[in-house]
Amino acid sequence: MAAKLLISCILSLFLTFFFKPSNAAYNVIDLGAKSDGETDSTQAFLKAWAAACSSVKASTIYVPTGRYLIKNIVFRGPCKNKIAIQIKGTIVAPTDYHVIGKTGNWILFVQVDRVSVIGGTLDAQGAGFWACRKSGQNCPVGSRSITFDWATNVMISGLTSINSQLIHLAINSCKNVIVRNVKLIAPDESPNTDGIHIQSSTGVTITGSIMQTGDDCISIGPGTRNLYMSSIKCGPGHGVSIGSLGWGVNEDGVENVTLTNSRFTGSDNGVRIKSWARPSNSFVRNVLFQNIIMKNVQNPILIDQNYCPHNQCPHQASGVKISQVTYRNIQGTSATAEAVTFDCSPGNPCRGIILQDIKLTYMNKATATSSCKNIGGMSSGVLMPESCLYEG
């Protein structure tokens, strides 16, 4: 009896590993896509998605080498099984920026689960849109290159995005998202081309990625929780920013955020927290910035609770409560004399701020300064510039 049971188990394992059903596979070329970069292949991609989404087997959508022109496209779930999109080629937007710029999203995933996007390049050809914005003409709203809304268990790996009209990658109202080894590239003068924007999402991990943009490398919006970022290379760009927060009274907050083992080069900011100077119930708490190198960064460490772009200043006290933020082992050079700036709210002073082993110099000299307003915390270890924190 025992021998029969053993043989049955071995047979079951053999069948599982060697005769398991193969995944379903869909090649966009087979469904009508053209790799010339000129023929509209939107419908072929939608056909591939429809087939994969309805398959009870795990599916793979293949995008071979070549250039594929697609217009605004929505990949909508829920689907019956997991889907991998493997991209060897480049997906390009039409040269007329009005085509994708009228809806806010170029490539949009909605309510998907267990979807992975692997490799490839997205080229939104955003230069015409940026020129329109710069000229002050009547421009379309513009589009994010790739967006995930209400998605779970997503992985984006090895993807390159260039010349986005607006944000390269947006993660909204999602759970359990992994972003690794991505490259997000746009000129430093291109407006609002954030690398990654996260909002109302939990459990996002970003690792091993390069971001050279005209706005924040990573922007962290309201409702972001349990965000882990590691081995990020940022610059040019506006740094890694929490906020801006506090525009709305009942806005959600940000908590449990870590950025570690990262490098900023020539960016306008390093690690930044920013909020509007107006009443709000929002908050920032439990944040760790550690093991970071700054090279010629204009504002390496910054809390700005009087955020006021384009002179649209509320001139009130920010209601956003900032607490339990740690800066540890941050070194390098500041492009401005003031390397550490804490401009906190007079109505809600920053509390529990920790500086530990900070070594930032200006012009390669130990002459950088720090500035503190409405802030309490503690300092330890090597402190260059000298800490201006008081205990609290």
Secondary structure, 3 states (H helix, E strand, C coil): CHHHHHHHHHHHHHHHHHCCCCCEEEECCCCCCCCEEEEECHHHHHHHHHHHHHCCCCEEEEECCCEEECCCEEEECCCCCCEEEEECCEEECCCCHHHHHCCCEEEEEECCEEEEEECCEEECCCHHHHHHHHHCCCCCCCCEEEEEECCEEEEEECCEEECCCCCCEEEECCEEEEEECCEEECCCCCCCCCCEEEECCEEEEEEEEEEECCCCCEEECCCCEEEEEEEEEECCCCCEEEEEECCCCCCCCEEEEEEEEEEEECCCCCEEEEECCCCCCCEEEEEEEEEEEEEEECCCEEEECCCCHHHCCCCCCCCCEEEEEEEEEEEEEECCCEEEEEECCCCCCEEEEEEEEEEEEECCECCCEEEEECEEEEEEEEEECCCCCECC
